């Protein structure tokens, strides 16, 4: 699917916590440059255990192979947690996304008890399969640590303390999904894509994809760049909130999923979000005399409104 001569940077982040200042500085420079130029990067040395990823893909295949009524029994539609059925994601006037998924929120409840009843903080209903939940939590915790590392590097690159962005993760409403994209022939009468071109909503998104490919990123030249399907690599992209917060210093790249493999495909995205009440203010990063390109927003309501545009269940919630 790629028509671009560009390629997504590959960065080894294993030395960030090594205590070697030169190694840390090199990673900060590479992560920051990729965030500015592409908004996308591929990561090695990330520390996410391959065996845990294998376990989750195995559990995911078994879960999605169940009859629809069994999967729907663990759906919390109001909170968008648990099972999310095929074709649930759709924008008005467009074809739906050809995917189904299982979604979990951040495993640590918010310290602010007033947030706990909001949909973003509801716990997921779990399937009875004994290995499913441990596999999800294992990948989530490892990936979230990668997110903290990257946000620290991104802050340092912009001349801030390492905890500038990670400090905003208190009471995070981050969420992770394991997604199943059926083989193209199975959904050809309904849609021709797994995920429409979009930018993610949060601070950053992290992704592990299986070996079947299908992820494309739009380059600065307007052409699509195919992202190599490598299960051992974690892909990171900048989200809309971080782009706004950095006053467009960091780029939020448009990406899509078009499964052309002829086989079903799985991926595991973790969407790293701040706390619900975090103020996202571009003035924090505007240089003296520079135009502030975005008005301040509150992270949670801003993201919630976005979700309500494309998921029928969330449109109902937004109207209540």
Secondary structure, DSSP 4 states (H G I P E B T S, - for coil): ----S----EEE-TTTTSS-HHHHHHHHHHHHHHHHHTSEEEEES----HHHHHHHHHHHHHHHTS-HHHHHTTEETTTTEEEE-TT-B--TTSPPP--EEEEEE-SSPPSSGGGTTSGGGPPPPPPS-HHHHHHHHHHHHHHHHHHHHHHHHHHHHTTS-THHHHGGGTTB--EEEEEEE--HHHHTTT-S-SEEEE--SSSEEEEEE-TT--EEEE-TTS-EEEPP--TT-EEEEE-HHHHHHTTTSS----EEE---SSS-EEEEEEEE--BTT-EE-GGGTPPTT----S--EEHHHHHHHHHHTTBHHHHHHHH-
